[in-house]
Amino acid sequence: MTRAFTIPEDGDEHEKRWWPQWTREYFPSYETFWAVRIVPLTYRVKHRQNVRFQTTEELAAAGYTDEDVTVAQLQYTLLMHLGRVFELLDDARAFTVRSYMANRPFGRDEFFESFARLSGASDVADELLARRTTPGEYDAWNETDGRDARRAWRKSNPDPLRPVRAYRNRLVHGRVVPEVYVTALSEHGLARSDQFMLLYPCLDKVESYLDWRVAFAAAAVAPSPDFDEAALIALEGWEKVVGYVEQAWQEHVLA
């Protein structure tokens, strides 16, 4: 009797590494869908360690289509985006220190990459959801159809990740989002001239600070509640995305 396929035993290097670190807790539906709808598309069914996809002809003989391969690639892309942001946040101890921390190793570049990847995760998740619920509606290898799929999904379903994508757009398009460096305090409440914290407008406040003067004025008095550490804003975005996909997979993908 063939053993059941599992991520810890049969995933690739990224899947195996991230499973105990975050996927098992935050996105367990990844493995459920992977075992049922992705493993059969690969040569694992013939040679357990061969993770390559079978040919179109071989899959057709087993009742699968190219769109099944597209869906598999979308789920893996989602994992790669979320996994990379997890690593950035984990290196910055954002999961364990959820308050201001001086000299946290999470700066402007990590902040930008995080929101680019979180926005990408939102896109591929919604495209996958549209393709799974309306199979055959969108061409498997057409990116325009992929864009149309996620637009159609968002038009007919709630879109809780819009603020995450909007934040990415503010970072990439138009004027620079204001960033504020605040002097860190010691455990005794004294200013540390050698340590600073990088703050940005919170997810739901970024549009309120198009005028940099308003941002700097808000930060001049004390750290404004409208601002937070870069790592903690990215953490909020990551938790929103991973929470959304786990719920959506349970409701629409695994049903």
LUMBA-614186 format. One line per 3 residues: their letters; for each residue x negated, y, z negated of C-alpha. Coordinates in nm, 2 decimals, decimal comma. Layout:
BEGIN
A> X/Y/Z  ... .
***
This chain:
BEGIN
MTR> 0,00/0,00/0,00  -0,14/0,34/0,10  -0,21/0,58/-0,19 .
AFT> -0,02/0,90/-0,19  -0,21/1,20/-0,04  -0,30/1,46/-0,30 .
IPE> -0,49/1,79/-0,28  -0,75/1,68/-0,54  -0,84/1,37/-0,34 .
DGD> -0,76/1,46/0,02  -0,77/1,84/0,05  -1,05/2,03/0,21 .
EHE> -1,32/2,20/0,01  -1,12/2,52/-0,05  -0,80/2,33/-0,14 .
KRW> -0,98/2,11/-0,38  -1,17/2,39/-0,55  -0,87/2,62/-0,59 .
WPQ> -0,61/2,36/-0,69  -0,72/2,34/-1,06  -0,82/2,71/-1,06 .
WTR> -0,48/2,86/-0,96  -0,28/2,67/-0,69  -0,15/2,40/-0,92 .
EYF> -0,02/2,66/-1,17  0,10/2,94/-0,94  0,18/2,77/-0,60 .
PSY> 0,24/2,40/-0,66  0,48/2,39/-0,36  0,17/2,42/-0,14 .
ETF> 0,08/2,06/-0,22  0,44/1,93/-0,18  0,48/2,08/0,16 .
WAV> 0,12/1,98/0,26  0,17/1,62/0,18  0,50/1,59/0,37 .
RIV> 0,46/1,82/0,67  0,08/1,88/0,72  -0,10/1,56/0,64 .
PLT> 0,10/1,37/0,91  -0,02/1,62/1,17  -0,38/1,53/1,11 .
YRV> -0,60/1,22/1,16  -0,58/1,15/0,79  -0,30/0,91/0,87 .
KHR> -0,56/0,70/1,06  -0,89/0,79/0,89  -0,82/0,94/0,54 .
QNV> -1,11/1,19/0,55  -1,05/1,33/0,90  -0,87/1,66/0,84 .
RFQ> -0,85/1,75/1,21  -0,51/1,80/1,38  -0,40/1,54/1,63 .
TTE> -0,35/1,63/2,00  -0,02/1,77/2,12  0,05/1,43/2,30 .
ELA> -0,02/1,23/1,99  0,20/1,45/1,77  0,48/1,44/2,03 .
AAG> 0,48/1,06/2,01  0,53/1,09/1,64  0,81/1,34/1,67 .
YTD> 0,62/1,66/1,60  0,57/1,98/1,80  0,31/2,25/1,84 .
EDV> 0,52/2,47/1,62  0,46/2,22/1,34  0,09/2,28/1,39 .
TVA> 0,15/2,66/1,38  0,34/2,63/1,05  0,05/2,42/0,91 .
QLQ> -0,20/2,69/1,02  0,01/2,96/0,87  0,03/2,79/0,53 .
YTL> -0,35/2,74/0,53  -0,40/3,10/0,62  -0,18/3,20/0,33 .
LMH> -0,39/2,99/0,10  -0,72/3,15/0,23  -0,59/3,50/0,17 .
LGR> -0,46/3,43/-0,18  -0,76/3,23/-0,27  -1,01/3,50/-0,17 .
VFE> -0,82/3,76/-0,37  -0,80/3,52/-0,67  -1,18/3,49/-0,66 .
LLD> -1,23/3,87/-0,65  -1,00/3,91/-0,95  -1,14/3,62/-1,14 .
DAR> -1,50/3,75/-1,10  -1,36/4,08/-1,24  -1,20/3,89/-1,53 .
AFT> -0,87/4,05/-1,44  -0,68/3,74/-1,55  -0,83/3,75/-1,90 .
VRS> -0,89/4,12/-1,96  -0,56/4,29/-1,86  -0,65/4,63/-2,00 .
YMA> -0,91/4,90/-1,91  -1,26/4,75/-1,89  -1,56/4,96/-1,82 .
NRP> -1,79/4,86/-1,53  -1,56/4,59/-1,41  -1,72/4,43/-1,10 .
FGR> -1,42/4,54/-0,88  -1,47/4,85/-0,68  -1,34/5,03/-0,37 .
DEF> -1,45/4,75/-0,13  -1,29/4,48/-0,34  -0,97/4,69/-0,37 .
FES> -0,94/4,74/0,00  -1,01/4,38/0,09  -0,75/4,26/-0,17 .
FAR> -0,47/4,47/-0,02  -0,57/4,38/0,33  -0,54/4,01/0,24 .
LSG> -0,23/4,05/0,04  -0,06/4,22/0,33  -0,18/3,95/0,56 .
ASD> -0,04/3,69/0,32  0,29/3,86/0,33  0,29/3,85/0,71 .
VAD> 0,21/3,48/0,75  0,45/3,38/0,47  0,74/3,55/0,63 .
ELL> 0,65/3,42/0,98  0,63/3,07/0,84  0,97/3,11/0,66 .
ARR> 1,13/3,22/0,99  0,98/2,94/1,19  1,08/2,68/0,93 .
TTP> 1,44/2,79/0,91  1,49/2,85/1,29  1,27/2,59/1,45 .
GEY> 1,22/2,64/1,83  1,32/3,00/1,82  0,96/3,14/1,85 .
DAW> 0,68/3,03/2,08  0,41/2,84/1,89  0,11/3,03/2,04 .
NET> 0,25/3,38/2,09  0,15/3,64/1,84  0,43/3,87/1,96 .
DGR> 0,68/3,60/1,87  0,51/3,57/1,54  0,56/3,94/1,47 .
DAR> 0,93/3,91/1,58  0,97/3,61/1,35  0,86/3,80/1,04 .
RAW> 1,06/4,10/1,14  1,37/3,89/1,18  1,31/3,72/0,84 .
RKS> 1,28/4,05/0,66  1,59/4,19/0,83  1,81/3,91/0,71 .
NPD> 1,64/3,84/0,37  1,52/4,04/0,07  1,17/4,19/0,12 .
PLR> 1,01/4,22/-0,23  0,66/4,25/-0,08  0,73/4,57/0,11 .
PVR> 0,54/4,78/-0,16  0,23/4,56/-0,12  0,22/4,61/0,26 .
AYR> 0,30/4,98/0,21  0,00/5,02/-0,02  -0,22/4,85/0,23 .
NRL> -0,10/5,09/0,50  -0,17/5,39/0,27  -0,53/5,26/0,22 .
VHG> -0,59/5,21/0,59  -0,38/5,48/0,77  -0,38/5,85/0,71 .
RVV> -0,57/6,03/0,44  -0,77/5,86/0,17  -0,58/5,74/-0,13 .
PEV> -0,72/5,94/-0,43  -0,94/5,75/-0,67  -1,03/5,88/-1,01 .
YVT> -1,32/5,79/-1,23  -1,25/5,81/-1,60  -1,51/5,79/-1,86 .
ALS> -1,49/5,48/-2,06  -1,45/5,48/-2,44  -1,65/5,27/-2,69 .
EHG> -1,48/5,04/-2,94  -1,49/5,34/-3,18  -1,32/5,57/-2,94 .
LAR> -1,63/5,77/-2,83  -1,70/5,86/-2,47  -1,95/5,64/-2,29 .
SDQ> -2,13/5,87/-2,04  -2,29/5,57/-1,87  -1,97/5,38/-1,81 .
FML> -1,67/5,47/-1,59  -1,34/5,31/-1,48  -1,21/5,34/-1,12 .
LYP> -0,84/5,42/-1,12  -0,59/5,44/-0,83  -0,22/5,53/-0,82 .
CLD> 0,00/5,23/-0,92  0,19/5,03/-0,66  0,51/5,23/-0,69 .
KVE> 0,34/5,57/-0,73  0,10/5,60/-0,44  0,33/5,82/-0,23 .
SYL> 0,35/6,07/-0,52  -0,02/6,15/-0,48  -0,06/6,25/-0,12 .
DWR> -0,18/6,58/-0,26  -0,52/6,50/-0,41  -0,49/6,81/-0,63 .
VAF> -0,19/6,65/-0,81  -0,39/6,33/-0,87  -0,69/6,50/-1,01 .
AAA> -0,47/6,73/-1,23  -0,29/6,42/-1,37  -0,63/6,26/-1,45 .
AVA> -0,78/6,57/-1,60  -0,57/6,55/-1,92  -0,59/6,17/-1,99 .
PSP> -0,55/5,86/-1,78  -0,20/5,91/-1,64  0,05/5,62/-1,67 .
DFD> 0,09/5,66/-1,29  -0,27/5,53/-1,25  -0,43/5,20/-1,33 .
EAA> -0,76/5,02/-1,28  -0,82/4,90/-0,93  -0,84/4,54/-1,04 .
LIA> -0,52/4,55/-1,24  -0,33/4,70/-0,95  -0,46/4,43/-0,72 .
LEG> -0,37/4,17/-0,98  -0,01/4,30/-0,99  0,00/4,27/-0,61 .
WEK> -0,14/3,92/-0,61  0,11/3,80/-0,87  0,39/3,95/-0,67 .
VVG> 0,28/3,77/-0,35  0,21/3,43/-0,51  0,54/3,45/-0,71 .
YVE> 0,73/3,53/-0,39  0,59/3,24/-0,19  0,64/2,98/-0,46 .
QAW> 1,00/3,08/-0,50  1,06/3,11/-0,12  0,90/2,77/-0,06 .
QEH> 1,12/2,60/-0,31  1,43/2,77/-0,17  1,37/2,76/0,20 .
VLA> 1,07/2,54/0,29  1,11/2,23/0,07  1,49/2,23/0,07 .
***
